[in-house]
Amino acid sequence: MGDNTALWVVGGFVAALVLIALGLLVAGLWVIYKYRLPLRGIAAMATSFVYLISPVDVAPEAVLGPLGLLDDAGVLTIVGFYVYHLIKARRLNMPMGKAAGIAFRDTARSMPPRKR
């Protein structure tokens, strides 16, 4: 018939991407359920998920290869810190507006001073 190796490679790659996307979706739903995440955290997680699976990218993987994954990792890191601070604020009964504002400022303050 013909060699279908390329078809199998592309199919395997697509299947791996679908499994990763489903894993991220399940992990996100678990965080939402367990920590009763507010709507702004859910929106941040959903937006980052859509960015990860969309073909439109700041640094496309097709052009830059593995370096194109850096913007995806950056988006995941930023949203992870944001959701972490929202969960931390909920546990401390802090107003959510204040938690959203200090999400990144507070990270630098909570680190111990460096020894010289």
ZIRAGI-V957198 format. One record per residue. RES is the residue in three letters. OMEGA is omega in radians with two decimals (999 if undefined). NEAR is the number of other ideal C-beta (glycine too) atoms within 8 Angstrom. Layout:
BEGIN
res->RES omega->OMEGA near->NEAR
res->RES omega->OMEGA near->NEAR
END
This chain:
BEGIN
res->MET omega->-3.12 near->2
res->GLY omega->-3.13 near->3
res->ASP omega->-3.11 near->4
res->ASN omega->-3.09 near->7
res->THR omega->-3.13 near->6
res->ALA omega->3.11 near->7
res->LEU omega->3.11 near->7
res->TRP omega->3.13 near->8
res->VAL omega->3.13 near->8
res->VAL omega->3.10 near->8
res->GLY omega->3.09 near->8
res->GLY omega->3.12 near->8
res->PHE omega->3.11 near->8
res->VAL omega->3.11 near->8
res->ALA omega->3.11 near->8
res->ALA omega->3.11 near->8
res->LEU omega->3.12 near->9
res->VAL omega->3.11 near->8
res->LEU omega->3.09 near->8
res->ILE omega->3.13 near->8
res->ALA omega->3.11 near->11
res->LEU omega->3.08 near->8
res->GLY omega->3.09 near->8
res->LEU omega->3.12 near->10
res->LEU omega->3.13 near->9
res->VAL omega->3.11 near->8
res->ALA omega->3.11 near->8
res->GLY omega->3.11 near->11
res->LEU omega->3.11 near->8
res->TRP omega->3.12 near->8
res->VAL omega->3.13 near->12
res->ILE omega->-3.10 near->12
res->TYR omega->-3.03 near->7
res->LYS omega->-3.03 near->6
res->TYR omega->-3.12 near->8
res->ARG omega->-3.07 near->7
res->LEU omega->3.12 near->12
res->PRO omega->-3.04 near->9
res->LEU omega->-3.12 near->5
res->ARG omega->3.06 near->9
res->GLY omega->3.10 near->13
res->ILE omega->3.13 near->10
res->ALA omega->3.11 near->8
res->ALA omega->3.13 near->11
res->MET omega->-3.13 near->14
res->ALA omega->3.13 near->9
res->THR omega->3.11 near->9
res->SER omega->3.10 near->11
res->PHE omega->3.11 near->12
res->VAL omega->3.11 near->8
res->TYR omega->-3.13 near->9
res->LEU omega->-3.07 near->11
res->ILE omega->-3.11 near->7
res->SER omega->3.10 near->7
res->PRO omega->3.10 near->3
res->VAL omega->-3.01 near->3
res->ASP omega->3.06 near->10
res->VAL omega->3.10 near->3
res->ALA omega->-3.05 near->10
res->PRO omega->3.14 near->7
res->GLU omega->-3.13 near->10
res->ALA omega->-3.12 near->5
res->VAL omega->-3.03 near->7
res->LEU omega->-3.12 near->9
res->GLY omega->-3.11 near->6
res->PRO omega->3.11 near->6
res->LEU omega->3.10 near->7
res->GLY omega->3.12 near->14
res->LEU omega->-3.10 near->8
res->LEU omega->3.12 near->8
res->ASP omega->3.08 near->10
res->ASP omega->3.11 near->11
res->ALA omega->3.10 near->8
res->GLY omega->3.10 near->8
res->VAL omega->3.12 near->11
res->LEU omega->-3.14 near->10
res->THR omega->-3.13 near->8
res->ILE omega->3.14 near->8
res->VAL omega->3.09 near->12
res->GLY omega->3.09 near->8
res->PHE omega->-3.13 near->11
res->TYR omega->-3.13 near->12
res->VAL omega->3.10 near->13
res->TYR omega->-3.13 near->8
res->HIS omega->3.06 near->14
res->LEU omega->3.11 near->16
res->ILE omega->3.12 near->12
res->LYS omega->3.12 near->10
res->ALA omega->3.12 near->12
res->ARG omega->3.13 near->14
res->ARG omega->3.14 near->6
res->LEU omega->-3.09 near->6
res->ASN omega->3.08 near->4
res->MET omega->3.06 near->9
res->PRO omega->-3.06 near->6
res->MET omega->3.11 near->11
res->GLY omega->3.12 near->6
res->LYS omega->-3.14 near->9
res->ALA omega->3.13 near->14
res->ALA omega->-3.12 near->11
res->GLY omega->-3.08 near->7
res->ILE omega->-3.04 near->9
res->ALA omega->-3.10 near->12
res->PHE omega->3.10 near->7
res->ARG omega->-3.04 near->8
res->ASP omega->-3.10 near->9
res->THR omega->-3.13 near->10
res->ALA omega->-3.12 near->7
res->ARG omega->-3.05 near->6
res->SER omega->3.13 near->5
res->MET omega->3.12 near->6
res->PRO omega->3.13 near->3
res->PRO omega->3.13 near->4
res->ARG omega->3.08 near->4
res->LYS omega->-3.11 near->3
res->ARG omega->999 near->2
END
